[in-house]
């Protein structure tokens, strides 16, 4: 099972793909590394917004299982927060 790690700098105007698709299911852990209380991160599909996304609290991990060919996207309410991602694929 390959393990991949990444850091993504988000913004408040464009969604960023934080987890690419894989042909097999994958386990994903996302960490909101922004330690400012004023920066919020939201996850969802490619059309995620700060209104429709799932809010990731500061310094908290969110664990998910993505199905085959699913992707995960993120956006923020501020200019440059960072999100950390680790994915484990079942290849």
N, C-alpha and C positions, 0 to 999 in steps of 0.2 A: 504494500500500500504506500504509494508515494506521498510525501508530505511537502507542501509548498507554503512559503510565507511571503507576505508582501505588505508594503505600507502604501497608502494612497492619500494624497493631499486632495481634499474636497474643496468645493466652492459653493456659492449660494445661487448660481445661475445655470449650471449645467450638471446633469447627472453623470456620475463616474461609475464605470463597471468595476466592482471590487472583487467579483468572483466569476471567472469565465465558465462556459459550459464544459461538461465532460460527458463522455458516452455512458459512464456508469454513475451511480449515486455518489455523492460526496458529503462528508461531514465538514462543517465550516464553523469556526469560532471567530467572532468579530469583537474587537476591543476599541472602544472610543478613547483614544489616547490624548484627546484634548482635555487638559485639566482646568480649563477656564469654564466657569459656570455659565458664561454667556454664549458658548458655542454648542449648538445642538446638532446631532447627526441623525439622519433618518434613512432607513433602508427599505427597499421594495423592488419593483420591477423597473424597466427602463423609463417609465413615465413618473417615477416617484417624485413627490414634492414634500415640502415641509408640512403640508396639510394631510397628505394621504399616506405618508410613510410611517413605519414603526420607529419610534423614538429610542435611540440608544443613550442611556444615561452616562454621564461622565465617569470614566475609570471602571466601567462595568463590562463584562464579557457577555455576548449573546451567542448561544450555540444553536445551529440549525442543521438540518439534513436537506440537501437539495437533490431533487430527482435528476435522472438523466437529461442532459441538454438544458437544464435550468441555469439561469444566470442571476446574479444579485447586483443591485445598483445602490448608490448612496448619493445623498446631497446634504448640504448643511445650510444653516441660517446665517453663517458668517463666511468670511473670505477664505481662510486656509487651515481649517482643522485637519488633523491626521487620523486615519483609521488604520488599525493593524488587522491583518487577516491571516489565519492559518487554515489551510484546507487539506483534507486527507481524502484522496481518491481511492476507489476500490478497483483499480485497474489490475 
